[in-house]
Amino acid sequence: MTDNDRRGGVPRLFGLALLAEAATLGIASYLHRDGHIPLGFTVVRGEQFTAASVPEAVIGAILAAGAAVVLTAPDRARRAALFATAFGVFGVLAGVAFVVTSGRPSIAIDLAYHAILLAALTATLVLLALRRPGAASGRAPERQRVRSR
């Protein structure tokens, strides 16, 4: 039994991708609560924008929960990963609409972040959807030997 068979056809890599996507939303949520991240050579300064912070935290939490299921509960991995990723895609699309209609003067960084995250989530969702449940980990299936008489 391969790792994918034990995980409902979802490799651990998908869980790690969901976790990374959730982490970026957690950071964005923190920055939208006027957070500051010192990097040594500079400081990333956030802004007070609670209307964005709360949805980012919720979407991040759902992606993190999906990642946790993929990494720890193999029998529910595929369904949880698909749900969490689809929720993330729709949430980020709503975020784009909100940013565009917010009337804020500087939205270029927000739009760039949303575009990159949307691309990552969409790629994750498409790869999950195209993957057959119980598919092997990319190795060619072993062929049975046929005896000739």
C-alpha positions as CSV (number, residue, x, y, z in Angstrom):
1,M,0.0,0.0,0.0
2,T,1.5,3.3,-1.1
3,D,1.4,6.6,0.9
4,N,-1.3,7.8,-1.5
5,D,-3.5,4.8,-1.0
6,R,-3.4,5.4,2.8
7,R,-4.3,9.0,2.2
8,G,-7.3,8.7,0.0
9,G,-5.3,9.5,-3.1
10,V,-3.9,12.8,-1.7
11,P,-0.2,13.0,-1.4
12,R,1.3,14.8,1.6
13,L,2.5,17.5,-0.7
14,F,-1.0,18.8,-1.1
15,G,-1.3,19.0,2.7
16,L,1.9,21.0,2.8
17,A,0.7,23.3,0.0
18,L,-2.5,24.0,1.9
19,L,-0.5,24.7,5.0
20,A,1.7,27.2,3.1
21,E,-1.3,28.9,1.6
22,A,-2.9,29.1,5.0
23,A,0.2,30.6,6.5
24,T,0.2,33.4,3.9
25,L,-3.4,34.3,4.9
26,G,-2.4,34.2,8.6
27,I,0.4,36.7,7.9
28,A,-2.0,38.9,5.8
29,S,-4.6,38.8,8.5
30,Y,-1.9,39.9,11.1
31,L,-0.7,42.7,8.9
32,H,-4.3,43.9,8.4
33,R,-4.6,44.3,12.2
34,D,-1.8,46.9,12.0
35,G,0.9,44.2,12.6
36,H,4.6,44.7,12.0
37,I,7.1,42.1,10.9
38,P,10.8,43.0,11.4
39,L,13.0,41.4,8.8
40,G,16.4,42.7,10.1
41,F,17.0,45.0,7.1
42,T,13.5,46.4,7.0
43,V,10.1,46.2,8.7
44,V,7.0,45.1,6.9
45,R,4.3,47.4,8.3
46,G,0.6,46.5,8.1
47,E,-2.4,48.7,8.3
48,Q,-5.6,48.7,10.3
49,F,-8.1,47.0,8.0
50,T,-10.2,44.6,10.1
51,A,-12.7,44.1,7.2
52,A,-10.0,42.1,5.4
53,S,-8.3,40.7,8.5
54,V,-11.3,38.6,9.7
55,P,-12.1,36.9,6.4
56,E,-8.4,36.2,5.8
57,A,-8.2,34.5,9.2
58,V,-11.3,32.4,8.5
59,I,-10.1,31.3,5.1
60,G,-6.6,30.5,6.5
61,A,-8.1,28.5,9.3
62,I,-10.2,26.4,6.9
63,L,-7.1,25.8,4.7
64,A,-5.1,24.8,7.8
65,A,-7.9,22.4,8.9
66,G,-7.8,20.9,5.4
67,A,-4.1,20.5,5.6
68,A,-4.4,18.9,9.0
69,V,-6.9,16.3,7.6
70,V,-4.7,15.5,4.6
71,L,-1.7,15.0,6.9
72,T,-3.4,13.1,9.7
73,A,-6.7,11.5,8.6
74,P,-6.1,9.6,5.3
75,D,-9.7,8.4,5.0
76,R,-11.1,11.9,4.7
77,A,-8.1,13.5,2.9
78,R,-9.5,13.9,-0.6
79,R,-12.9,15.4,0.3
80,A,-11.4,17.7,3.0
81,A,-8.6,18.9,0.6
82,L,-11.1,19.6,-2.2
83,F,-13.5,21.5,0.2
84,A,-10.8,23.6,1.8
85,T,-9.2,24.5,-1.5
86,A,-12.5,25.4,-3.2
87,F,-13.5,27.5,-0.1
88,G,-10.1,29.3,-0.4
89,V,-10.6,30.0,-4.1
90,F,-14.0,31.5,-3.6
91,G,-12.8,33.4,-0.6
92,V,-9.9,34.9,-2.5
93,L,-12.2,35.8,-5.4
94,A,-14.5,37.6,-2.9
95,G,-11.4,39.3,-1.5
96,V,-10.4,40.5,-5.0
97,A,-13.9,42.0,-5.5
98,F,-13.8,43.6,-2.1
99,V,-10.3,45.2,-2.7
100,V,-11.4,46.5,-6.2
101,T,-14.5,48.1,-4.8
102,S,-13.0,49.3,-1.5
103,G,-12.1,52.8,-2.8
104,R,-8.7,52.6,-1.1
105,P,-6.0,54.5,-2.9
106,S,-3.3,51.9,-2.9
107,I,-4.4,48.4,-3.8
108,A,-1.6,47.2,-6.1
109,I,0.1,45.1,-3.4
110,D,-3.3,43.6,-2.3
111,L,-4.2,42.8,-5.9
112,A,-0.8,41.2,-6.5
113,Y,-1.0,39.1,-3.4
114,H,-4.6,38.0,-4.2
115,A,-3.5,37.1,-7.8
116,I,-0.6,35.0,-6.6
117,L,-2.6,33.2,-3.9
118,L,-5.5,32.7,-6.4
119,A,-3.1,31.1,-8.9
120,A,-1.7,28.8,-6.2
121,L,-5.1,27.8,-4.9
122,T,-6.5,27.3,-8.4
123,A,-3.5,25.1,-9.4
124,T,-3.9,23.1,-6.2
125,L,-7.7,22.7,-6.8
126,V,-7.2,21.6,-10.4
127,L,-4.5,19.1,-9.5
128,L,-6.7,17.7,-6.8
129,A,-9.7,17.5,-9.0
130,L,-7.8,15.8,-11.9
131,R,-6.1,13.3,-9.5
132,R,-8.0,9.9,-9.3
133,P,-8.8,8.7,-5.8
134,G,-6.2,6.1,-4.8
135,A,-3.9,7.0,-7.7
136,A,-0.3,5.9,-7.3
137,S,2.4,8.3,-6.4
138,G,3.6,8.9,-9.9
139,R,5.3,5.6,-10.3
140,A,4.4,3.4,-13.2
141,P,2.2,0.5,-12.2
142,E,4.0,-2.8,-11.8
143,R,3.1,-5.1,-14.7
144,Q,2.2,-8.7,-14.1
145,R,4.4,-11.2,-15.8
146,V,2.6,-13.3,-18.4
147,R,3.9,-16.8,-18.8
148,S,4.0,-18.2,-22.2
149,R,3.5,-21.9,-22.7
